[in-house]
Amino acid sequence: MGHKHLRQAAKELKKIRKWLEKLDLDDSAVEQITSLLEDIADHGGDTERILRRILDEEQEQRAILEDERELLQAILAELRTGAPPAEDIGDELEDFIGERVEITVNFGPVAGTVIAVRNDYVVLEDALGRFVYVPFASIQAIGRLD
Amino acid sequence: MDFAATLEEQLRRLIGETIQVATDNNLLEGQLTDVEDGTIELLAGAGGYERETRTVLIPLAAVNFIREL
């Protein structure tokens, strides 16, 4: 290999290194590719063979990423079909503001007038004028009284 | 009446007040002393005739409801 070729090869190697940094490969893959690049630098030998191995390595990584993507999509689909987040009940509770309700929680029923609905809780005013705060997460049922 | 956006914030405003906290199968009463990182701290009567108090920590996630007394 002439000097010109060597310089060009070194340039190419630099580019490949930069490109590898940009890719989100795991540590062992980067290590493997780096050692391959060092092989090239040390021996300047069978470049094509080594580059092909790098290419294979990249393809393998792509396949792994693709598998991971599929797995994440499956998880996401499962999450979407699950129960809606508890905050959704807040929208329903807004309609009850000013009305007397009975909210059932694990402890038992709590009755009062709906005073306010916030991000994660509802405020009731009980018969004695005391404020009762009920987190959405603990609500099991809401019933309109009167 | 103005209430905070989240329950944790609202409870922070109530520090010093006497409250009643219901969990799945317990009803605790006492002075709210601290609210931090999803946990509320209550100075509750220990029960019995003595005027003894004890500090009780309750995770917000375990709260069924809280009543201002």
Backbone of each chain as ProteinMPNN parsed JSONL, in Angstrom:
{"seq_chain_A": "MGHKHLRQAAKELKKIRKWLEKLDLDDSAVEQITSLLEDIADHGGDTERILRRILDEEQEQRAILEDERELLQAILAELRTGAPPAEDIGDELEDFIGERVEITVNFGPVAGTVIAVRNDYVVLEDALGRFVYVPFASIQAIGRLD", "coords_chain_A": {"N_chain_A": [[0.852, -1.194, 0.0], [0.641, 2.165, -0.924], [1.949, 5.38, 0.266], [0.018, 7.332, -0.082], [-2.306, 5.856, -0.195], [-2.285, 4.815, 2.389], [-2.631, 7.132, 3.933], [-5.142, 7.855, 3.144], [-6.56, 5.668, 4.05], [-6.218, 5.966, 6.79], [-7.67, 8.283, 7.201], [-10.198, 7.372, 6.54], [-10.538, 5.543, 8.601], [-10.676, 7.226, 10.799], [-13.068, 8.485, 10.261], [-14.794, 6.316, 10.45], [-14.497, 5.698, 13.157], [-15.671, 7.974, 14.337], [-18.231, 7.737, 13.395], [-18.959, 5.39, 14.601], [-19.069, 6.216, 17.255], [-21.287, 7.772, 17.192], [-23.292, 5.96, 16.736], [-25.547, 3.971, 18.673], [-24.203, 1.76, 20.156], [-23.599, -1.243, 22.11], [-21.18, -1.625, 24.789], [-19.453, -3.867, 24.428], [-19.59, -4.371, 21.712], [-18.523, -2.051, 20.623], [-15.976, -2.283, 21.625], [-15.094, -4.559, 20.303], [-15.16, -3.718, 17.641], [-13.365, -1.627, 17.755], [-11.026, -3.015, 18.321], [-10.776, -4.405, 15.986], [-10.335, -2.31, 14.251], [-7.893, -1.502, 15.185], [-6.411, -3.679, 14.468], [-6.383, -3.294, 11.725], [-4.89, -0.964, 11.603], [-2.485, -1.846, 12.69], [-1.6, -3.986, 11.025], [-2.41, -3.39, 8.496], [-3.389, -5.132, 6.822], [-5.509, -7.563, 5.493], [-7.789, -5.736, 4.642], [-10.319, -5.622, 3.506], [-11.56, -7.927, 4.401], [-11.671, -7.426, 7.129], [-13.219, -5.112, 7.189], [-15.56, -6.187, 6.27], [-16.217, -7.789, 8.379], [-16.743, -5.832, 10.278], [-18.986, -4.719, 9.15], [-20.727, -6.897, 9.295], [-20.931, -7.045, 12.045], [-22.238, -4.668, 12.57], [-24.665, -5.138, 11.317], [-25.625, -7.163, 12.919], [-25.976, -5.783, 15.308], [-27.969, -4.025, 14.52], [-30.041, -5.842, 14.138], [-30.426, -6.673, 16.748], [-31.277, -4.282, 17.925], [-33.627, -3.932, 16.506], [-35.124, -6.103, 17.421], [-35.383, -5.293, 20.063], [-36.89, -3.016, 19.727], [-39.283, -4.075, 18.803], [-40.069, -5.515, 21.033], [-40.467, -3.46, 22.912], [-42.569, -2.15, 21.679], [-44.546, -4.049, 21.9], [-44.861, -4.112, 24.655], [-45.776, -1.535, 25.08], [-48.225, -1.611, 23.697], [-49.573, -3.371, 25.342], [-49.697, -1.912, 27.681], [-51.363, 0.123, 26.859], [-53.813, -1.106, 26.564], [-54.483, -1.602, 29.126], [-55.928, -0.58, 32.329], [-57.233, 2.766, 32.405], [-55.316, 5.666, 33.442], [-55.483, 6.832, 36.871], [-56.028, 9.56, 36.999], [-57.974, 10.156, 35.198], [-60.427, 9.95, 36.409], [-60.787, 12.32, 37.604], [-61.806, 14.099, 35.695], [-64.4, 13.168, 35.473], [-65.272, 13.64, 38.03], [-65.37, 16.395, 38.126], [-67.836, 17.037, 37.129], [-69.426, 16.644, 39.304], [-69.165, 18.687, 41.066], [-70.268, 20.654, 43.728], [-72.28, 18.974, 44.324], [-73.765, 16.422, 46.434], [-72.026, 13.578, 47.336], [-71.15, 10.08, 47.647], [-68.231, 8.598, 48.322], [-66.563, 5.636, 47.824], [-63.963, 4.064, 49.483], [-61.214, 1.843, 50.293], [-61.251, 1.808, 53.106], [-63.861, 2.446, 53.687], [-67.132, 3.994, 53.126], [-67.175, 7.509, 52.266], [-68.878, 10.452, 52.804], [-70.007, 13.536, 51.364], [-70.046, 16.995, 50.191], [-68.939, 17.793, 46.968], [-66.264, 19.87, 46.666], [-63.919, 20.756, 45.38], [-61.795, 19.796, 42.638], [-58.669, 18.542, 42.079], [-55.306, 17.953, 40.708], [-54.617, 15.291, 41.628], [-56.406, 14.61, 43.562], [-59.589, 14.825, 45.309], [-61.708, 17.228, 46.886], [-63.88, 17.068, 49.548], [-66.676, 18.331, 51.426], [-67.691, 17.59, 54.545], [-70.647, 16.675, 56.556], [-70.284, 18.136, 58.863], [-68.932, 20.318, 58.061], [-66.245, 19.969, 57.662], [-63.209, 19.611, 55.837], [-62.52, 17.024, 53.55], [-60.041, 15.127, 52.117], [-59.603, 13.226, 49.298], [-57.546, 10.997, 47.715], [-57.293, 10.317, 44.212], [-56.302, 7.813, 43.551], [-57.189, 6.122, 45.536], [-59.84, 5.82, 45.221], [-62.723, 3.856, 44.88], [-65.371, 3.755, 44.18], [-67.952, 6.044, 43.152], [-70.803, 7.623, 44.221], [-73.817, 9.391, 43.563], [-75.543, 11.335, 45.906], [-78.79, 12.175, 47.404]], "CA_chain_A": [[0.0, 0.0, 0.0], [1.454, 3.374, -0.989], [1.705, 6.38, 1.311], [-1.246, 8.001, -0.376], [-3.359, 4.944, 0.236], [-2.279, 4.72, 3.857], [-3.223, 8.361, 4.471], [-6.584, 7.779, 2.875], [-7.114, 4.654, 4.951], [-6.259, 6.562, 8.13], [-8.8, 9.22, 7.172], [-11.41, 6.558, 6.578], [-10.641, 4.973, 9.946], [-11.137, 8.301, 11.681], [-14.496, 8.656, 9.969], [-15.515, 5.16, 11.001], [-14.525, 5.86, 14.614], [-16.664, 9.014, 14.662], [-19.539, 7.179, 13.067], [-19.254, 4.4, 15.644], [-19.431, 6.941, 18.468], [-22.652, 8.27, 17.041], [-24.217, 4.819, 16.86], [-25.766, 3.619, 20.073], [-23.862, 0.346, 20.283], [-23.2, -1.548, 23.476], [-19.744, -1.523, 25.014], [-18.686, -4.995, 23.886], [-19.534, -4.21, 20.261], [-17.566, -0.976, 20.352], [-14.656, -2.823, 21.924], [-14.76, -5.484, 19.228], [-14.887, -2.948, 16.423], [-12.122, -0.888, 17.979], [-9.879, -3.925, 18.183], [-10.658, -4.679, 14.557], [-9.712, -1.129, 13.645], [-6.48, -1.538, 15.57], [-5.836, -4.703, 13.578], [-6.145, -2.665, 10.43], [-3.797, -0.016, 11.761], [-1.246, -2.591, 12.944], [-1.142, -4.846, 9.934], [-2.763, -2.853, 7.181], [-3.612, -6.346, 6.033], [-6.731, -7.92, 4.807], [-8.737, -4.69, 5.014], [-11.663, -5.932, 3.054], [-12.103, -8.944, 5.292], [-11.974, -6.789, 8.404], [-14.368, -4.219, 7.005], [-16.744, -7.018, 6.16], [-16.58, -8.199, 9.742], [-17.365, -4.658, 10.916], [-20.32, -4.62, 8.558], [-21.527, -7.965, 9.912], [-21.164, -6.639, 13.43], [-23.242, -3.616, 12.546], [-25.942, -5.757, 10.986], [-26.056, -7.891, 14.102], [-26.47, -4.773, 16.249], [-29.255, -3.555, 13.999], [-31.035, -6.883, 14.409], [-30.719, -6.628, 18.187], [-32.086, -3.078, 18.151], [-34.951, -4.183, 15.929], [-35.809, -6.974, 18.383], [-35.725, -4.493, 21.237], [-37.97, -2.118, 19.338], [-40.509, -4.878, 18.757], [-40.426, -5.843, 22.413], [-41.003, -2.238, 23.512], [-43.878, -1.885, 21.08], [-45.482, -5.003, 22.485], [-45.122, -3.659, 26.029], [-46.586, -0.324, 24.958], [-49.578, -2.018, 23.315], [-50.18, -3.979, 26.515], [-49.992, -0.827, 28.618], [-52.489, 0.908, 26.336], [-55.076, -1.823, 26.753], [-54.741, -1.699, 30.557], [-56.859, 0.395, 32.894], [-56.788, 4.151, 32.214], [-54.729, 6.205, 34.666], [-56.454, 7.292, 37.866], [-56.358, 10.985, 36.825], [-59.165, 10.265, 34.367], [-61.625, 10.07, 37.224], [-60.901, 13.743, 37.92], [-62.708, 14.716, 34.723], [-65.767, 12.768, 35.841], [-65.618, 14.287, 39.302], [-65.656, 17.816, 37.872], [-69.283, 17.153, 36.918], [-70.131, 16.5, 40.58], [-68.873, 19.824, 41.954], [-71.466, 21.25, 44.319], [-73.276, 17.942, 44.631], [-73.426, 15.506, 47.526], [-71.654, 12.257, 46.822], [-70.559, 9.125, 48.574], [-67.079, 7.975, 47.67], [-66.143, 4.43, 48.527], [-62.537, 3.72, 49.472], [-61.021, 0.591, 51.02], [-61.632, 1.978, 54.508], [-65.322, 2.483, 53.766], [-67.679, 5.127, 52.378], [-67.035, 8.878, 52.78], [-69.907, 11.26, 52.156], [-69.824, 14.972, 51.46], [-70.281, 17.788, 48.985], [-67.703, 17.978, 46.21], [-65.885, 21.285, 46.712], [-62.898, 21.036, 44.364], [-61.084, 18.656, 42.061], [-57.314, 18.941, 41.707], [-54.566, 16.982, 39.876], [-54.628, 13.902, 42.075], [-57.314, 14.391, 44.699], [-60.85, 15.572, 45.308], [-62.001, 17.767, 48.21], [-65.29, 17.021, 49.946], [-66.982, 18.976, 52.701], [-68.624, 16.666, 55.185], [-71.838, 17.273, 57.173], [-69.87, 19.045, 59.936], [-68.177, 21.419, 57.468], [-64.811, 19.667, 57.636], [-62.729, 19.204, 54.517], [-62.003, 15.663, 53.433], [-59.249, 15.001, 50.886], [-59.576, 11.831, 48.85], [-56.699, 10.813, 46.519], [-57.948, 9.531, 43.146], [-55.789, 6.441, 43.536], [-57.85, 5.261, 46.516], [-61.289, 5.788, 44.95], [-63.258, 2.614, 44.303], [-66.687, 4.052, 43.58], [-68.54, 7.348, 43.479], [-72.249, 7.595, 44.032], [-74.481, 10.661, 43.81], [-76.55, 11.246, 46.963], [-80.016, 12.962, 47.201]], "C_chain_A": [[0.89, 1.248, 0.0], [1.11, 4.345, 0.115], [0.348, 7.043, 1.146], [-2.432, 7.155, 0.121], [-3.463, 4.871, 1.747], [-2.957, 5.934, 4.482], [-4.748, 8.318, 4.31], [-7.269, 6.799, 3.837], [-7.245, 5.218, 6.36], [-7.441, 7.513, 8.248], [-10.118, 8.454, 7.32], [-11.652, 5.991, 7.98], [-11.182, 6.0, 10.929], [-12.642, 8.495, 11.525], [-15.312, 7.534, 10.616], [-15.629, 5.28, 12.524], [-15.611, 6.846, 15.03], [-18.077, 8.472, 14.485], [-19.961, 6.171, 14.131], [-19.688, 5.073, 16.933], [-20.879, 7.401, 18.418], [-23.679, 7.156, 17.2], [-24.36, 4.444, 18.328], [-25.488, 2.132, 20.272], [-23.505, 0.047, 21.731], [-21.673, -1.643, 23.547], [-18.948, -2.635, 24.342], [-18.554, -4.861, 22.372], [-18.508, -3.15, 19.89], [-16.14, -1.494, 20.544], [-14.185, -3.706, 20.776], [-14.36, -4.729, 17.962], [-13.581, -2.179, 16.561], [-10.91, -1.79, 17.798], [-9.675, -4.287, 16.712], [-9.956, -3.524, 13.841], [-8.222, -1.091, 13.958], [-5.727, -2.56, 14.732], [-5.453, -4.084, 12.24], [-4.924, -1.765, 10.513], [-2.467, -0.759, 11.896], [-0.727, -3.294, 11.697], [-1.438, -4.285, 8.56], [-3.146, -3.978, 6.233], [-4.98, -6.427, 5.429], [-7.887, -6.962, 5.134], [-10.162, -5.065, 4.661], [-12.347, -6.926, 3.996], [-12.543, -8.304, 6.615], [-13.184, -5.866, 8.282], [-15.658, -5.014, 6.915], [-17.212, -7.472, 7.539], [-17.247, -7.052, 10.49], [-18.81, -4.524, 10.439], [-21.26, -5.652, 9.181], [-21.921, -7.589, 11.335], [-22.281, -5.6, 13.494], [-24.632, -4.194, 12.269], [-26.529, -6.482, 12.199], [-26.662, -6.924, 15.122], [-27.826, -4.24, 15.82], [-30.362, -4.551, 14.318], [-31.437, -6.858, 15.874], [-31.616, -5.441, 18.494], [-33.512, -3.27, 17.652], [-35.783, -5.06, 16.87], [-36.273, -6.176, 19.595], [-36.905, -3.575, 20.936], [-39.313, -2.868, 19.347], [-41.025, -5.187, 20.151], [-41.081, -4.638, 23.085], [-42.389, -1.917, 22.965], [-44.939, -2.795, 21.681], [-45.863, -4.562, 23.894], [-46.056, -2.454, 26.007], [-48.043, -0.671, 24.646], [-50.312, -2.582, 24.523], [-50.589, -2.907, 27.521], [-51.234, -0.061, 28.172], [-53.821, 0.219, 26.594], [-55.436, -1.954, 28.224], [-55.718, -0.632, 31.021], [-56.342, 1.813, 32.654], [-56.217, 4.697, 33.516], [-55.792, 6.834, 35.566], [-56.881, 8.743, 37.639], [-57.653, 11.153, 36.03], [-60.429, 10.465, 35.188], [-61.856, 11.521, 37.631], [-61.874, 14.442, 36.991], [-64.163, 14.414, 35.068], [-66.209, 13.518, 37.093], [-65.959, 15.763, 39.134], [-67.168, 18.024, 37.729], [-70.074, 17.11, 38.228], [-69.917, 17.688, 41.51], [-70.178, 20.474, 42.423], [-72.52, 20.218, 44.699], [-72.811, 17.062, 45.774], [-73.142, 14.132, 46.939], [-71.205, 11.348, 47.971], [-69.437, 8.439, 47.807], [-66.663, 6.765, 48.494], [-64.644, 4.242, 48.361], [-62.406, 2.416, 50.26], [-61.52, 0.678, 52.459], [-63.153, 1.926, 54.686], [-65.841, 3.66, 52.968], [-67.395, 6.466, 53.063], [-68.064, 9.724, 52.044], [-69.607, 12.742, 52.328], [-70.139, 15.661, 50.153], [-68.951, 17.997, 48.27], [-67.401, 19.475, 46.113], [-64.911, 21.625, 45.588], [-62.28, 19.741, 43.874], [-59.719, 19.161, 41.606], [-56.62, 17.802, 40.955], [-54.72, 15.532, 40.317], [-55.54, 13.645, 43.274], [-58.578, 15.226, 44.545], [-61.099, 16.047, 46.745], [-63.504, 17.689, 48.446], [-65.461, 17.865, 51.204], [-68.027, 18.109, 53.372], [-69.737, 17.43, 55.91], [-71.475, 18.274, 58.26], [-69.02, 20.2, 59.404], [-66.679, 21.192, 57.436], [-64.41, 19.215, 56.235], [-62.168, 17.789, 54.565], [-61.294, 15.557, 52.087], [-59.179, 13.527, 50.496], [-58.694, 11.713, 47.606], [-57.418, 9.943, 45.482], [-57.578, 8.058, 43.241], [-56.539, 5.528, 44.5], [-59.354, 5.115, 46.243], [-61.71, 4.474, 44.3], [-64.589, 2.848, 43.62], [-67.151, 5.434, 43.999], [-70.036, 7.246, 43.225], [-72.842, 8.949, 44.356], [-75.519, 10.453, 44.91], [-77.706, 12.191, 46.633], [-80.876, 12.389, 46.075]], "O_chain_A": [[1.79, 1.369, 0.831], [0.115, 4.174, 0.82], [-0.371, 7.279, 2.118], [-3.38, 7.639, 0.738], [-4.554, 4.864, 2.317], [-3.745, 5.81, 5.42], [-5.51, 8.688, 5.203], [-8.36, 7.043, 4.353], [-8.243, 4.987, 7.043], [-8.127, 7.543, 9.269], [-11.004, 8.82, 8.093], [-12.777, 5.956, 8.478], [-12.024, 5.696, 11.774], [-13.38, 8.647, 12.498], [-16.354, 7.761, 11.231], [-16.678, 5.012, 13.111], [-16.376, 6.586, 15.959], [-18.974, 8.708, 15.294], [-21.127, 6.093, 14.516], [-20.568, 4.573, 17.632], [-21.592, 7.424, 19.422], [-24.776, 7.365, 17.718], [-23.425, 4.581, 19.117], [-26.4, 1.344, 20.522], [-23.154, 0.949, 22.492], [-20.981, -1.727, 22.532], [-17.895, -2.384, 23.755], [-17.514, -5.204, 21.81], [-17.722, -3.33, 18.96], [-15.235, -1.2, 19.763], [-13.039, -3.62, 20.334], [-13.369, -5.052, 17.306], [-12.794, -2.088, 15.619], [-9.904, -1.395, 17.209], [-8.545, -4.453, 16.253], [-9.116, -3.721, 12.964], [-7.402, -0.706, 13.125], [-4.579, -2.351, 14.341], [-4.369, -4.315, 11.704], [-4.05, -1.781, 9.646], [-1.459, -0.369, 11.307], [0.455, -3.198, 11.366], [-0.798, -4.655, 7.576], [-3.217, -3.8, 5.017], [-5.519, -5.446, 4.917], [-8.84, -7.336, 5.818], [-11.09, -4.844, 5.439], [-13.522, -6.792, 4.337], [-13.617, -8.592, 7.144], [-14.055, -5.84, 9.152], [-16.705, -4.592, 7.406], [-18.406, -7.533, 7.831], [-18.197, -7.263, 11.244], [-19.722, -4.254, 11.22], [-22.4, -5.356, 9.542], [-23.058, -7.779, 11.767], [-23.151, -5.654, 14.362], [-25.625, -3.807, 12.884], [-27.728, -6.429, 12.47], [-27.706, -7.195, 15.717], [-28.716, -4.03, 16.644], [-31.465, -4.173, 14.712], [-32.611, -7.0, 16.215], [-32.595, -5.567, 19.229], [-34.474, -2.832, 18.284], [-36.968, -4.811, 17.092], [-37.387, -6.349, 20.088], [-37.794, -3.381, 21.766], [-40.326, -2.363, 19.831], [-42.225, -5.134, 20.424], [-42.113, -4.767, 23.743], [-43.269, -1.468, 23.699], [-46.069, -2.379, 21.938], [-47.029, -4.625, 24.283], [-46.994, -2.358, 26.798], [-48.969, -0.116, 25.237], [-51.499, -2.324, 24.723], [-51.658, -2.97, 28.128], [-52.052, 0.352, 28.994], [-54.837, 0.878, 26.815], [-56.548, -2.362, 28.558], [-56.264, 0.122, 30.217], [-55.132, 2.04, 32.697], [-56.597, 4.235, 34.592], [-56.836, 7.297, 35.108], [-57.979, 9.127, 38.041], [-58.346, 12.161, 36.166], [-61.389, 11.076, 34.72], [-62.976, 11.91, 37.961], [-62.67, 15.275, 37.424], [-65.036, 15.276, 34.971], [-67.35, 13.966, 37.205], [-66.743, 16.316, 39.905], [-67.709, 19.046, 38.15], [-71.244, 17.49, 38.265], [-70.433, 17.697, 42.627], [-71.059, 20.796, 41.626], [-73.53, 20.55, 45.32], [-71.615, 16.964, 46.051], [-73.923, 13.601, 46.15], [-70.927, 11.792, 49.085], [-69.663, 7.79, 46.786], [-66.442, 6.86, 49.701], [-64.121, 4.259, 47.247], [-63.386, 1.938, 50.832], [-62.136, -0.258, 52.97], [-63.661, 1.432, 55.692], [-65.088, 4.271, 52.21], [-67.378, 6.548, 54.291], [-68.12, 9.718, 50.814], [-69.018, 13.149, 53.329], [-70.455, 15.024, 49.148], [-67.951, 18.341, 48.9], [-68.181, 20.243, 45.55], [-65.053, 22.651, 44.923], [-62.243, 18.735, 44.582], [-59.636, 20.111, 40.827], [-57.254, 16.807, 40.605], [-54.928, 14.645, 39.49], [-55.458, 12.6, 43.919], [-58.633, 16.184, 43.774], [-60.746, 15.359, 47.703], [-64.297, 18.182, 47.644], [-64.507, 18.085, 51.951], [-69.119, 17.913, 52.839], [-69.775, 18.66, 55.888], [-72.264, 19.171, 58.557], [-68.455, 20.97, 60.181], [-65.917, 22.132, 57.207], [-65.165, 18.533, 55.543], [-61.445, 17.414, 55.487], [-61.875, 15.859, 51.045], [-58.742, 12.688, 51.284], [-59.035, 12.257, 46.556], [-58.069, 8.958, 45.831], [-58.413, 7.175, 43.043], [-56.541, 4.309, 44.327], [-60.052, 4.381, 46.943], [-61.129, 4.041, 43.305], [-64.9, 2.22, 42.608], [-66.787, 5.93, 45.065], [-70.473, 6.835, 42.15], [-72.423, 9.595, 45.317], [-76.293, 9.497, 44.855], [-77.61, 12.946, 45.665], [-81.94, 12.93, 45.775]]}, "seq_chain_B": "MDFAATLEEQLRRLIGETIQVATDNNLLEGQLTDVEDGTIELLAGAGGYERETRTVLIPLAAVNFIREL", "coords_chain_B": {"N_chain_B": [[-62.425, 28.936, 48.612], [-59.06, 27.975, 48.447], [-57.25, 25.441, 46.982], [-54.323, 23.395, 46.847], [-52.48, 22.17, 43.94], [-51.641, 19.497, 44.018], [-52.108, 16.68, 46.207], [-50.055, 16.264, 48.014], [-48.85, 18.787, 48.162], [-50.986, 20.277, 49.164], [-51.276, 19.106, 51.655], [-48.948, 19.901, 52.829], [-49.529, 22.499, 53.372], [-51.146, 22.165, 55.478], [-49.662, 21.558, 57.667], [-49.176, 21.304, 61.119], [-51.796, 21.357, 61.763], [-54.593, 19.511, 63.124], [-55.398, 16.359, 62.035], [-57.237, 13.656, 60.5], [-56.435, 10.49, 59.45], [-57.22, 8.081, 57.128], [-56.43, 4.779, 56.441], [-56.256, 1.65, 54.614], [-57.201, -0.141, 56.637], [-57.233, 1.288, 59.029], [-57.585, 4.019, 61.273], [-56.169, 6.982, 61.866], [-55.356, 9.606, 64.136], [-54.124, 12.851, 64.626], [-51.556, 15.419, 65.077], [-50.416, 16.978, 62.221], [-47.141, 16.837, 61.309], [-45.11, 16.795, 59.417], [-44.477, 16.671, 55.872], [-43.148, 14.871, 53.375], [-41.453, 13.712, 50.496], [-43.533, 11.931, 49.613], [-44.424, 10.902, 51.993], [-46.244, 11.166, 55.012], [-46.054, 12.698, 58.212], [-47.11, 12.149, 61.399], [-48.095, 13.29, 64.607], [-49.279, 11.361, 66.837], [-51.76, 10.424, 69.245], [-50.957, 8.013, 71.683], [-52.804, 6.369, 72.655], [-54.836, 4.884, 75.281], [-54.741, 5.934, 78.762], [-52.675, 7.594, 79.39], [-50.946, 10.635, 78.579], [-49.478, 10.276, 76.294], [-47.554, 10.555, 73.297], [-46.872, 9.555, 69.927], [-44.757, 9.328, 67.066], [-45.981, 8.893, 63.862], [-45.473, 7.491, 60.718], [-46.806, 7.738, 57.539], [-47.147, 6.426, 54.367], [-48.069, 8.307, 51.518], [-49.271, 6.909, 49.511], [-50.662, 4.99, 50.815], [-52.811, 6.183, 51.861], [-56.272, 6.489, 52.341], [-58.222, 8.441, 52.772], [-58.119, 11.877, 53.961], [-59.03, 13.802, 56.683], [-59.749, 17.066, 57.733], [-59.617, 18.213, 61.025]], "CA_chain_B": [[-61.32, 28.203, 49.255], [-58.018, 27.656, 47.486], [-56.572, 24.181, 47.286], [-53.114, 23.201, 46.04], [-52.664, 21.297, 42.776], [-51.49, 18.085, 44.375], [-52.436, 16.378, 47.602], [-48.865, 16.452, 48.843], [-48.719, 20.236, 48.385], [-52.082, 20.71, 50.017], [-51.015, 18.636, 53.015], [-47.872, 20.724, 53.373], [-50.17, 23.704, 53.901], [-51.885, 21.818, 56.694], [-48.742, 21.19, 58.748], [-49.533, 21.957, 62.379], [-53.23, 21.131, 62.005], [-54.972, 18.163, 63.537], [-56.097, 15.671, 60.95], [-57.587, 12.248, 60.656], [-55.962, 9.804, 58.244], [-57.742, 6.722, 56.994], [-55.744, 3.864, 55.525], [-57.15, 0.536, 54.305], [-57.914, -0.658, 57.812], [-56.806, 2.0, 60.225], [-57.937, 5.435, 61.314], [-55.216, 7.627, 62.769], [-55.656, 11.004, 64.377], [-53.003, 13.519, 65.276], [-51.1, 16.673, 64.505], [-49.56, 16.783, 61.054], [-45.874, 17.515, 61.618], [-44.228, 16.915, 58.247], [-44.87, 16.0, 54.626], [-41.921, 14.834, 52.577], [-41.212, 12.569, 49.611], [-44.625, 10.974, 49.585], [-44.716, 10.349, 53.321], [-46.701, 12.171, 55.967], [-45.641, 12.402, 59.577], [-48.196, 12.522, 62.297], [-47.852, 13.117, 66.035], [-50.574, 10.788, 67.21], [-51.924, 9.953, 70.604], [-50.592, 6.597, 71.734], [-53.94, 5.608, 73.17], [-54.779, 4.656, 76.726], [-55.033, 7.108, 79.579], [-51.502, 8.469, 79.457], [-50.888, 11.671, 77.549], [-48.294, 9.922, 75.533], [-47.733, 10.668, 71.853], [-45.825, 8.878, 69.158], [-44.695, 9.774, 65.679], [-46.408, 7.859, 62.92], [-45.2, 7.804, 59.315], [-47.757, 7.068, 56.635], [-46.915, 6.736, 52.95], [-49.261, 8.895, 50.878], [-49.893, 5.876, 48.678], [-51.507, 4.14, 51.651], [-53.9, 7.002, 52.398], [-57.598, 6.381, 51.732], [-58.664, 9.84, 52.788], [-57.636, 12.694, 55.079], [-60.057, 14.758, 57.104], [-59.294, 18.144, 58.63], [-60.461, 18.225, 62.23]], "C_chain_B": [[-60.329, 27.765, 48.184], [-57.302, 26.369, 47.903], [-55.387, 23.996, 46.341], [-53.365, 22.177, 44.936], [-52.549, 19.825, 43.125], [-51.771, 17.89, 45.869], [-51.234, 16.637, 48.511], [-48.664, 17.933, 49.175], [-49.77, 20.73, 49.37], [-51.809, 20.318, 51.472], [-49.906, 19.456, 53.66], [-48.447, 22.008, 53.981], [-50.854, 23.437, 55.237], [-50.981, 21.441, 57.856], [-49.081, 22.009, 59.998], [-50.994, 21.731, 62.75], [-53.466, 19.695, 62.491], [-55.793, 17.525, 62.418], [-56.388, 14.213, 61.317], [-57.18, 11.564, 59.349], [-56.523, 8.388, 58.214], [-56.858, 5.951, 56.015], [-56.699, 2.694, 55.295], [-57.918, 0.023, 55.533], [-57.45, -0.016, 59.109], [-57.245, 3.453, 60.137], [-57.036, 6.094, 62.348], [-55.564, 9.09, 62.913], [-54.456, 11.644, 65.045], [-52.638, 14.807, 64.581], [-50.141, 16.365, 63.357], [-48.262, 17.552, 61.285], [-44.965, 17.679, 60.408], [-44.811, 16.169, 57.052], [-43.645, 16.033, 53.723], [-41.842, 13.558, 51.759], [-42.298, 11.504, 49.688], [-44.939, 10.322, 50.921], [-45.215, 11.457, 54.227], [-46.357, 11.713, 57.374], [-46.678, 12.987, 60.527], [-47.744, 12.329, 63.736], [-49.18, 12.65, 66.606], [-50.591, 10.382, 68.669], [-51.665, 8.455, 70.646], [-51.746, 5.734, 72.222], [-53.79, 5.363, 74.654], [-54.999, 5.958, 77.475], [-53.881, 8.105, 79.601], [-51.548, 9.491, 78.329], [-49.65, 11.459, 76.688], [-48.57, 10.135, 74.04], [-46.612, 9.893, 71.158], [-45.899, 9.388, 67.721], [-45.071, 8.615, 64.768], [-46.107, 8.329, 61.502], [-46.182, 7.034, 58.446], [-47.416, 7.427, 55.19], [-48.204, 7.273, 52.32], [-50.022, 7.855, 50.062], [-50.845, 5.001, 49.486], [-52.733, 4.889, 52.168], [-55.196, 6.78, 51.621], [-58.266, 7.745, 51.665], [-58.087, 10.551, 54.0], [-58.709, 13.716, 55.403], [-59.436, 15.812, 58.006], [-60.2, 18.148, 59.835], [-60.487, 19.611, 62.863]], "O_chain_B": [[-60.721, 27.245, 47.139], [-56.819, 26.24, 49.028], [-55.444, 24.392, 45.177], [-54.331, 21.416, 44.986], [-53.282, 18.997, 42.584], [-51.678, 18.822, 46.667], [-51.371, 17.155, 49.619], [-48.351, 18.291, 50.31], [-49.476, 21.499, 50.286], [-52.073, 21.087, 52.397], [-49.909, 19.683, 54.87], [-47.927, 22.533, 54.965], [-51.108, 24.353, 56.019], [-51.466, 21.047, 58.916], [-49.247, 23.227, 59.941], [-51.382, 21.893, 63.907], [-52.641, 18.804, 62.288], [-56.762, 18.105, 61.93], [-55.866, 13.653, 62.281], [-57.547, 12.02, 58.267], [-56.331, 7.604, 59.144], [-56.578, 6.414, 54.909], [-57.845, 2.745, 55.742], [-59.125, -0.214, 55.471], [-57.296, -0.676, 60.136], [-57.273, 4.041, 59.056], [-57.121, 5.808, 63.543], [-56.004, 9.74, 61.964], [-53.84, 11.049, 65.929], [-53.298, 15.24, 63.637], [-49.189, 15.598, 63.505], [-48.279, 18.773, 61.44], [-44.142, 18.594, 60.368], [-45.532, 15.182, 57.197], [-43.166, 17.105, 53.353], [-42.125, 12.467, 52.254], [-42.005, 10.315, 49.814], [-45.637, 9.31, 50.977], [-44.676, 12.564, 54.215], [-46.366, 10.523, 57.688], [-47.052, 14.157, 60.446], [-47.093, 11.336, 64.06], [-50.09, 13.448, 66.829], [-49.56, 10.041, 69.248], [-52.095, 7.716, 69.76], [-51.665, 4.506, 72.199], [-52.726, 5.61, 75.223], [-55.397, 6.964, 76.887], [-54.083, 9.303, 79.804], [-52.115, 9.24, 77.266], [-48.891, 12.389, 76.413], [-49.69, 9.92, 73.576], [-45.559, 9.623, 71.735], [-46.948, 9.813, 67.238], [-44.548, 7.508, 64.891], [-46.453, 9.451, 61.133], [-46.361, 5.827, 58.606], [-47.4, 8.604, 54.831], [-49.291, 6.75, 52.566], [-51.245, 7.911, 49.938], [-51.727, 4.35, 48.926], [-53.591, 4.306, 52.831], [-55.215, 6.871, 50.393], [-58.803, 8.143, 50.631], [-57.625, 9.914, 54.947], [-59.227, 14.402, 54.523], [-58.689, 15.491, 58.931], [-61.422, 18.093, 59.694], [-61.145, 19.811, 63.884]]}, "name": "protein", "num_of_chains": 2, "seq": "MGHKHLRQAAKELKKIRKWLEKLDLDDSAVEQITSLLEDIADHGGDTERILRRILDEEQEQRAILEDERELLQAILAELRTGAPPAEDIGDELEDFIGERVEITVNFGPVAGTVIAVRNDYVVLEDALGRFVYVPFASIQAIGRLDMDFAATLEEQLRRLIGETIQVATDNNLLEGQLTDVEDGTIELLAGAGGYERETRTVLIPLAAVNFIREL"}
